[in-house]
Amino acid sequence: MRVLIGGVGYRFLKDESVGPYMADTLGERAPEGVEVEDLGYHPVGLHQNLTDREPYDRAVIIAAPRRGREPGTITAYRWDAVLPDVEEIQHRVSEAVTGVIDLDNLLIVVGALGGWPADVRVVEVEPGEEGWGEEFSPLITGLLPEVEEAIWTSARP
Amino acid sequence: MSTYAEPPTFTELPIDVDPSGQGTLRDGPDPWAYETRELHPIEDTPSKMEEMRARNGQVRKVDFDPVTRVAGALAFHSVVDLESRQVLETDAMATLFRGYEIILKGRDPRDAIYISSRACGVCGGVHATTAALALEMAFGVKPPPLGIVARNLLLSIEYLYDHPLHLFLLAGPDFSEPAVRATNPELWERAQRTPAASKAIHKFGTVAEIMTGMTPLTGTLYAEALHMTRVAREAYVIIGGKYPHPQTVVPGGISATIDVSDMNEIMLRLGKFFDYGQKVAAIWDDIVEFFYDANPQYRNVGTRPKNLIETGQWDDPYAYDAEYKNCDDWGRARWSPPGVIVDGKLVTSSMTAVNMGLEEFVEHSFYEDWTKNGHSNGSPFPQDPLGNPLSPHHPWNKDTIPKPGGTSWKDKYSWSTAPRWDRKAMETGPFSRMWVAAMSPNDHQRFTNPTGHSLQMNVPGGALPGRMVEWHIPEVWGAFERNRARAHAILFTTLIAYDNLLIGLDMMRKGDTAVSTSYKVPKDFRMGVGLWGAGRGFLTHHLTMDNGVLENYQILTPSTWMASPKDPWGNPGPYEEAVLATPLLENFEKPEDFKGIDVLRAIRSFDPCMPCTTHIHTDDRVITREVITCACGVDEPHEHAHQ
């Protein structure tokens, strides 16, 4: 089974940078058949890269989008692959090619243009602190082992 | 073409320029001072709005109000008369504060390359190179010829990413089948029975087939453009390491070694743009002519005076020496020389004159005026390094002092400053690049030939036979011509890249393989400016440094020029001006059916480049539309008190 684990998000944005952090740190502990990558680049490029590769059986995406939940909430789910209407997809493509890095954009654009395996899992962490910085808040720092466990669980066959 | 434009005559600035190009400040007690003109927006006078509505029930506020995901940028407010189909009032709002000027203060100057690159998520590389140029001037370091060639290749390739993106992913959908069917169904009917004049090149039988090809997501032209952006990115990273923020741009050249196999890898990808460039130029020729034939008023969509500014770009590897005192010479030696066009005439091709005429005003921007309407006598740099007068509003004298506040159409409503050259609003883009190049003599004529009224481009054969493609300076300047010029700019760019690639290979054959010159960061006071270009035009970085750190860093981008709010005298910025002149040709019967396609075509033709969502409010509803603008043109989020 081939699995791609990908972190999504901007760097240096405190708690919102959990995705890139996981992409940087999980690789050395990844078991055979699991690849870890920073997917924090524009989704059209990811679509093009993925369609060039041997298909994966599963993708696990980690990000910290702010959705109004209790800070520190960890959510793991299987993406339903339901796409919005064409106009909304075009909007997302426009954002993608002009440099926006965002979990929803990534799912929708690659979903529309192609490249995802049939099985896409997502691990989200609700960020706490907002602003510039290299450090996570104490809350998120304390939750990192739990986030990592959620990722490995999602990647497991 | 045999002569350069004469030294400019400044009509508004208090500067006289002698035949040698040296400027002197005219006598007077307070030569830079000016009086501001008060604005009287229609909406600030409720009785006026009501009176207009009483006379004509179809006068509406139309707001393009952004909701952006990350660094949203542009909003547009207007008053339109849907009965007479005229735009009555416009205000362009940059809703972001960029802040790089403040971030860079006190830093190691070399950081500017990597930090300023982040000003834009589309074309960061151009900021990196512009920063490198400014640093080279300040440090006194000149790259070896192959380093300059490598930079020229990076610039070209970045444009080859940018142009298809604009033409088919951002502006193109406004000309696609779904958009035309929805806004002007009579044009769709006509397109289905109109043969495409350039079928031999692009293979589409009718204009309707082209429009179908431009359909977002499913259209073949849309998909092909996505693919070509990848081809360009693949070529870019061979030298740049990564994109859009290259890792190899340094003062004194580039930090990556390049060899013949790298050049061949680039050539493999560049070659694809010979055919693609021909095809895209033919497609946009057919689209533009179709609309003009259907209704000549389309020529006036997005029209404004032919006032354009160009920094020049693509340095001659044997002319560029990074010295300000020689910049007129190495500027004119560029593949695309600098210049200013006023009312269609090239008034200067001098880089010092381009720099001398620059000012930024903030009367209607969320900043403090550091000059007190020009009355301040304390400008740090009353002259440039050659003794030419500089306005207190010149970027070298500018102090970025944010002043957030509520939006007022009469007072302050934008985070963009109002840049002016000789106190005139200027636009810039691939079209200014080609326009100035068409009107200027040039030694680089292996593939391009300026005629004074056109640019002839001799395209090598690929799958399509080689041929001469000619871009003509347009009679009427507007949105459709901006897009047509952008389409032809693919070939212009590709041919310059090819020329540089051949020059680079020749250098390698001769053993001239150095790509960088070593340097030390000076500790004494220095100043520098990088004059370069972005996909959408004019780009300058002005810096001063002392004790080895940056004292001031000012970025002036194409979107700042074009998203400009009104200036101290009430003159609109280019977006405002272009929308104000736009006839509403959309086919609608009831106000609630109005989609604003002509206004959006006008705005998008400038290629604002960062995504934002605009909501078109007609009084009783909101239509969500998308406009793209460039975050590099604007300057940090503020409390947006929409009125």
HADDOCK unambig.tbl for C-alpha pairs under 7 A between the chains (distance, minus, plus):
assign (segid A and resid 90 and name CA) (segid B and resid 216 and name CA) 6.37 0.50 0.50
assign (segid A and resid 90 and name CA) (segid B and resid 217 and name CA) 6.93 0.50 0.50
assign (segid A and resid 91 and name CA) (segid B and resid 626 and name CA) 6.93 0.50 0.50
assign (segid A and resid 94 and name CA) (segid B and resid 169 and name CA) 6.68 0.50 0.50
assign (segid A and resid 94 and name CA) (segid B and resid 170 and name CA) 6.50 0.50 0.50
assign (segid A and resid 94 and name CA) (segid B and resid 611 and name CA) 6.62 0.50 0.50
assign (segid A and resid 95 and name CA) (segid B and resid 611 and name CA) 5.20 0.50 0.50
assign (segid A and resid 98 and name CA) (segid B and resid 121 and name CA) 5.77 0.50 0.50
assign (segid A and resid 98 and name CA) (segid B and resid 122 and name CA) 5.01 0.50 0.50
assign (segid A and resid 98 and name CA) (segid B and resid 609 and name CA) 6.56 0.50 0.50
assign (segid A and resid 98 and name CA) (segid B and resid 610 and name CA) 5.72 0.50 0.50
assign (segid A and resid 98 and name CA) (segid B and resid 611 and name CA) 6.68 0.50 0.50
assign (segid A and resid 99 and name CA) (segid B and resid 121 and name CA) 4.17 0.50 0.50
assign (segid A and resid 99 and name CA) (segid B and resid 122 and name CA) 5.69 0.50 0.50
assign (segid A and resid 100 and name CA) (segid B and resid 70 and name CA) 6.84 0.50 0.50
